Amino acid sequence: MICPDHIKTMLFSETKYGPRLACPIAGCTMVSWNGSLPADKSTRQARMNAHAVFDPIWKDGKVKRKKLYAELADYMGLKVSETHIGQFDKIQCESVEWFVNTYFKEIKT
């Protein structure tokens, strides 16, 4: 995998959290975990924020996971097979938060 910022091959390391690819350039925050698209620190935070609002809905059994992802895919104009928060950019992650806060506000609490 290539760092999109520096066009350098990312280096593999095994961590206690699983396999990780990281840019070899000092100071670059671009990494990839478990096959996700490479992301800088702010994109990774946006993905965590999106999961934090999205996942409780299906984990609490309020909506089936498959149905929730299908609805998110429809809302975002994506195929279900393309709807993975770990592949999203910051703007897409903000869309996940907006989707949840708008359409699932009443069942979040």
C-alpha positions as a printed NumPy array, in Angstrom:
array([[  0.   ,   0.   ,   0.   ],
       [  1.209,   3.496,  -0.827],
       [  1.047,   6.598,   1.381],
       [ -1.124,   9.011,  -0.62 ],
       [  0.71 ,  12.028,   0.817],
       [  4.289,  10.958,   0.093],
       [  3.87 ,   8.271,  -2.586],
       [  6.025,   5.918,  -0.515],
       [  5.412,   2.258,   0.261],
       [  3.904,   1.955,   3.708],
       [  5.737,  -0.225,   6.229],
       [  4.075,  -3.221,   7.892],
       [  4.214,  -3.815,  11.635],
       [  2.358,  -6.191,  13.923],
       [  0.898,  -4.452,  16.974],
       [ -1.193,  -5.551,  19.932],
       [ -4.159,  -4.018,  18.042],
       [ -3.474,  -5.971,  14.853],
       [ -1.536,  -5.418,  11.63 ],
       [ -0.682,  -1.828,  10.746],
       [  0.798,  -0.104,   7.725],
       [  2.438,   3.278,   8.276],
       [  4.148,   5.862,   6.133],
       [  7.948,   5.685,   6.494],
       [  8.301,   9.483,   6.436],
       [  8.942,  10.916,   9.921],
       [  6.043,  12.956,  11.217],
       [  3.486,  11.593,   8.75 ],
       [  0.359,  10.353,  10.532],
       [ -0.898,   8.29 ,   7.567],
       [ -1.643,   4.704,   8.641],
       [ -3.874,   1.806,   7.651],
       [ -5.317,  -0.726,  10.092],
       [ -6.703,  -4.095,   9.021],
       [ -7.108,  -3.206,   5.356],
       [ -8.73 ,   0.199,   5.777],
       [ -7.813,   2.926,   3.339],
       [ -4.813,   4.925,   4.542],
       [ -5.914,   7.801,   6.731],
       [ -4.27 ,  10.671,   8.539],
       [ -4.952,  11.382,  12.202],
       [ -7.979,  13.62 ,  11.624],
       [ -9.603,  11.117,   9.235],
       [ -9.052,   8.292,  11.714],
       [-10.703,  10.429,  14.408],
       [-13.639,  11.132,  12.078],
       [-14.024,   7.379,  11.488],
       [-14.003,   6.729,  15.24 ],
       [-16.619,   9.445,  15.748],
       [-18.797,   7.95 ,  13.007],
       [-18.553,   4.475,  14.548],
       [-19.329,   5.944,  17.991],
       [-22.732,   7.221,  16.849],
       [-23.521,   4.486,  14.3  ],
       [-22.538,   1.249,  16.048],
       [-24.656,   1.578,  19.228],
       [-27.821,   1.48 ,  17.109],
       [-27.148,  -2.003,  15.782],
       [-25.148,  -3.269,  18.778],
       [-28.073,  -2.494,  21.091],
       [-30.362,  -4.427,  18.752],
       [-32.427,  -1.35 ,  17.927],
       [-31.949,  -1.984,  14.206],
       [-30.362,  -4.989,  12.521],
       [-26.794,  -4.222,  11.408],
       [-27.401,  -5.289,   7.805],
       [-30.533,  -3.114,   7.56 ],
       [-28.766,  -0.112,   9.087],
       [-25.857,  -0.377,   6.642],
       [-28.32 ,  -0.763,   3.746],
       [-30.14 ,   2.395,   4.837],
       [-26.839,   4.275,   5.2  ],
       [-25.77 ,   3.093,   1.742],
       [-29.04 ,   4.302,   0.255],
       [-28.743,   7.673,   2.021],
       [-25.156,   8.137,   0.79 ],
       [-25.843,   6.894,  -2.732],
       [-23.443,   3.974,  -2.362],
       [-23.682,   0.242,  -2.91 ],
       [-23.876,  -1.698,   0.338],
       [-20.567,  -3.329,  -0.623],
       [-18.97 ,   0.152,  -0.672],
       [-20.403,   1.208,   2.68 ],
       [-17.613,   0.702,   5.216],
       [-16.776,   3.468,   7.663],
       [-13.136,   2.319,   7.622],
       [-13.02 ,   3.275,   3.945],
       [-14.696,   6.688,   4.346],
       [-13.098,  10.108,   4.161],
       [-13.855,  12.884,   6.674],
       [-16.83 ,  14.283,   4.747],
       [-18.416,  10.84 ,   4.43 ],
       [-17.921,  10.307,   8.172],
       [-19.707,  13.585,   8.871],
       [-22.534,  12.289,   6.671],
       [-22.762,   9.177,   8.866],
       [-23.132,  11.353,  11.956],
       [-25.759,  13.519,  10.25 ],
       [-27.646,  10.424,   9.061],
       [-27.751,   8.954,  12.565],
       [-28.619,  12.22 ,  14.295],
       [-31.393,  12.952,  11.795],
       [-32.997,   9.575,  11.158],
       [-32.264,   7.704,  14.377],
       [-32.382,  10.488,  16.954],
       [-35.403,   8.999,  18.686],
       [-33.866,   5.523,  19.126],
       [-30.349,   6.619,  20.076],
       [-31.321,   7.297,  23.666]])
